């Protein structure tokens, strides 16, 4: 990878034009796309942008579901010397208006008519043009650019250096209004180099016929960075616009690498557990799960009995789970939120190693990674090469390195507050062990201080409660309150099965059964397990079952993090009821 994030696109086309870099779904089958074909498409769209008056440094919005066209737009914007402003497809009209207006975007790529309509209603201040991808927008741009000389495009690309602004990525806004993170081409290329140079990544993960099937939003910096790593290594990537297609497409595409957020992993394992229960194999799955965890924890020295049990369950349980995930999946890249330790051990024991990482939008995605060769499950790994981590006096993790962003767009005060000298204040609490592994214990801004002066990091309780098969989300509350309480939502499928088993009316809603003693007993079991992780003074004393699940774009960010401020505002009456 050279000075800018486009170099790999044109580098592969020049060195190995026929190399298959992508696959697209065409007529029910996955069709290969070569380096030459992809570079030609990027070139034609970039030429269209130049012909349309897009100048160096202009901001261009990009709001679409994951697809190869998304990447074409991103690289074309960069090749024209412009700046990409990705917008989540789940964003509200207000969020769309804020991000496009704040960034000063002059044009937008919209995935479909729905997105184009939302952009129109948002009335962003400077947007003059909207290209609709599913209505031939890229083809129209390519025709417009036919008169642009190759020399002009080469000049634009050549003017893009490591210091050039590549993208403005807005934070997810879990605790306030989103801020635009300024990320340069150097931030992107240096982070890719750092990830690739982690021991085991190139020779174990990105080796042979490695491939990945993306379904998380490419607007998220982690997904975008992983896509750049795949491209740099010359490995195949494919994209799903609808995450609901994942179960059917995993066996068809058979990826070796899957990028997920922890909640997706939890759902995958829960679904496997529920299938086993439905077939009368509940005890078998529980034993296999416990064996996988024990096998992983044993490292390189499992006893003979444990090895025999693991081999037996490998045929009965683990192989079936791997087949459901495509049959070739060996590496799971997890980020965006903490992964529970037991889940990490279970997946590794079942034959799928989790490469858990941690970072922020402000760190161009991953700042640490649990390396393939030196796993320490429970931690988020070591800082990437060239990056350093330290713990401030108040327990906050601070980072330094070439992957750290350039500051917040048009917000010097917020930028100043984000740094302690050259060290980025991450807002996460944690520790670093003697071997350099980083452990994240919670969010500094989410720290709860009860009326009695007790400090609590809510994620300790929330993560443990969500391990229960019935719990979808758990939001712990208690700041300046006399005791700790929780707002709980239920998994829809699990709730339906529970009603059937308990003989409850099939049409009864969560709201109608929220005070049902049997249902509350199930939730209490989850709360009791969570409480084992803390002292009595920090335990959840009361809980309230909310009538509906949290939705992405409302209570949840696109990466399924809880927007705590939003939840506490929307469910203020439920919160007050827990203390009256």
Secondary structure, 3 states (H helix, E strand, C coil): CCCCCCHHHHHHHHHCCCCEEEEEEECCEEEEEEHHHHHHHHHHHHHHHHHCCCCCCCEEEEECCCCHHHHHHHHHHHHCCCEEEECCCCCCHHHHHHHHHHHCCCEEEECCHHHHHHHHHHCCCCCCEEEEHHHCHHHHHHHHHHHCCHHHHHHHHHCCCCCCEEEEEECCCCCCCCCEEEEEHHHHHHHHHHHHCCCCHHHHHCCCCCEEEECCCCCCHHHHHHHHHHHHHCCEEEECCCHHHHHHHHHHHCCCEEEECHHHHHHHHHHHHHHHHHCCCHHHHHHHHHHHHHHHHCCCCCCHHHHHHHHHHHHHHHHHHHHHCCCCCCEEEECCCCCCHHHHHHHHHCCCEEEEEEEEHHHCEEEEECCCCCCCCCCCCEECCCCEEEECCCCEEEEECCCCCCCECCCHHHHHHHEECCEEEEEEEEEECCCCEEEEEEEHHHEEECCCCCEEECHHHHHHHCCCCCEEEEEEECCCCCCEEEEEEECHHHHHHHHHHHCCCCCCCHHHHCCCHHHHHHHHHHHHHHHCCCCHHHCEEEEEECCCCCCECCCECCCCCECHHHHHHHCHHHHHHCCC
